[in-house]
Amino acid sequence: MTEATRKDGWAVTLGPYTYIPAPVHSSATVNGTLTKGGCPVALKVTEPVLRDFIDRMSALEKDLARRWISATDWPAFALAE
């Protein structure tokens, strides 16, 4: 998953799909869209679930990146002399 600053309402690429969230301060009647091949579909019921999923996946991705970097800072095995 590639994220282009989700918190600012930018598009998020999910495989072949692009999720464009509703503007942050929009009314409850404005929904985000999921687009594939130029055909947008308004997300009326599932947008809160998709937003939650993307937020959680982003948090996991950041945590994994942090752990991966800290794991590569120290060798796993003692180096031979």
Protein Blocks (a to p, Z undefined) as FASTA:
>chain_A
ZZehklnopacdehjbccddddfklcfkbccdddeehiacddfklmmmmmmmmmmmmmmm
mmmmmmmmmmmmpcfbdcdZZ
